[in-house]
Amino acid sequence: MASPSQTSPIRIGLIGCGEIAQVAHIPTINFLSTKFTLTYLCDINPKALAFCASRCSSASPPKTTQDAKELCASENVDAVLVCSSDAYHVVHGVYALKNGKHVFIEKPLALCQFDIQILKKVESTSKGRVFVGYMRRYASAFLDAVKELGGTEGVQYVKVRDIICPNSIFINQSGTFPQKFDGISEEEKQAFSEREDQVTHEALVVDMGLAITEKRKTMLRLLGGLGSHDLSAMRELLGMPRGVLGARLSPTMWTVLFDYPNFAVTYESGFNNIPLFDASIEIFTEDKVVTVKYDTPYVKGLPTTIVVREKAGDGTAYQERVLRTSYEDPYTKQMGEWWECIVNGKEPKTTIDDAALELDLFKMILRAAD
Ligand SMILES: NC(=O)c1ccc[n+]([C@@H]2O[C@H](COP(=O)([O-])OP(=O)(O)OC[C@H]3O[C@@H](n4cnc5c(N)ncnc54)[C@H](O)[C@@H]3O)[C@@H](O)[C@H]2O)c1
């Protein structure tokens, strides 16, 4: 592997040329051209591959392949960005690490402990490190909230909300004009469904001791998809809960009550058709309420903010503060952090061990809903 240096952009091999690659990762890397350049793309779908290659503004057109192993082994790749389907994250992460490459893996890192253990083992003997793409945790407003709160002392109650409309509503207005393509072979479809079944079995039956049902399968996918954004932010702010007091799970709307030693957290999430991205974390303490407000990440430049409502003056006065430290979007912030990890050896906060805690939360939630 060529040694990346601060003066030459890190050469990225990207696996998974789907929606998030087209809407976020490729445009972000194009903008960050002094830090990164796309040199290799992989997808099992040749049409998606060709389309994404045309979207890269690298100095030379990126090479393309349908074989993730080939990309990971390439001399033209310093680091690998995995944004393929959930079930393949660990498979692709392993290829990258075995070739001594740093690897960014989109959330959810994994859905079962078996995969987490494999990845940890391979990482322990690799020159590469895993960076998990929990981008909301790199948003300025989130970091401001962590600072503003300064720990969980004095927390009385927390509300985590993520109620959104179908992503397509935002994506169609994002100005990135992504495309979806048919064109995956029957053999690939079969391999994909077998891999999904294997992961589902490991997650529900082996890890959680639950029978596989359609509803649990869907909820596992939703918690790994939308849920992992909220739950990982909750963990960073508050640590792990000791359990779940109750949960009502429906694939359109779900509610969970987490039990922390001195307070409870309501986590409410789901989908409706109102074109609104209603995502926030609201932390109540005796003297102030801190709210992190997220807008859709698909429209670049929409700010995340924190709002602090608090007592002021002699204690009978009230004030509200709105803080918007930066217009820089979370994907850009996140890529800047990954660059620091690759070039300057900074330890990421979103590691394999960190992401493994997510699986404990999924287990608590799914078991409580029985
Ligand atoms: N951080 C975020 O904000 C965010 C947002 C959306 C999606 N995601 C995550 O990113 C990942 C991709 O999501 P998406 O919406 O782009 O999905 P998508 O289905 O649109 O794209 C996935 C792509 O991966 C390709 N792929 C699947 N298996 C492959 C394999 N074995 N080898 C090579 N290519 C393969 C598919 O052909 C497809 O083009 C998911 O894990 C999702 O959870 C993260």
The ligand as an ORCA input file, in Angstrom:
! r2SCAN-3c Opt
* xyz 0 1
  N     -24.932      7.716      7.046
  C     -26.021      7.969      6.382
  O     -26.585      9.062      6.426
  C     -26.616      6.912      5.498
  C     -27.688      7.228      4.680
  C     -28.188      6.262      3.830
  C     -27.648      4.994      3.820
  N     -26.625      4.692      4.669
  C     -26.039      3.331      4.680
  O     -25.295      3.166      3.482
  C     -25.461      1.853      2.959
  C     -25.969      1.936      1.527
  O     -27.216      2.570      1.515
  P     -27.906      3.068      0.157
  O     -29.113      3.790      0.553
  O     -26.898      3.707     -0.705
  O     -28.318      1.648     -0.455
  P     -28.448      1.260     -2.009
  O     -29.176     -0.030     -2.025
  O     -28.995      2.390     -2.801
  O     -26.933      1.031     -2.456
  C     -26.164     -0.082     -2.099
  C     -25.277     -0.426     -3.286
  O     -24.390     -1.469     -2.883
  C     -24.310     -2.381     -3.968
  N     -23.907     -3.694     -3.431
  C     -24.659     -4.537     -2.684
  N     -23.944     -5.641     -2.415
  C     -22.734     -5.491     -3.006
  C     -21.576     -6.320     -3.092
  N     -21.540     -7.532     -2.524
  N     -20.508     -5.835     -3.757
  C     -20.545     -4.617     -4.353
  N     -21.637     -3.808     -4.328
  C     -22.706     -4.253     -3.652
  C     -25.699     -2.399     -4.578
  O     -25.700     -2.892     -5.907
  C     -26.070     -0.918     -4.488
  O     -25.697     -0.215     -5.658
  C     -26.444      1.153      3.899
  O     -25.727      0.333      4.768
  C     -27.117      2.268      4.668
  O     -27.463      1.911      6.006
  C     -26.090      5.638      5.473
*
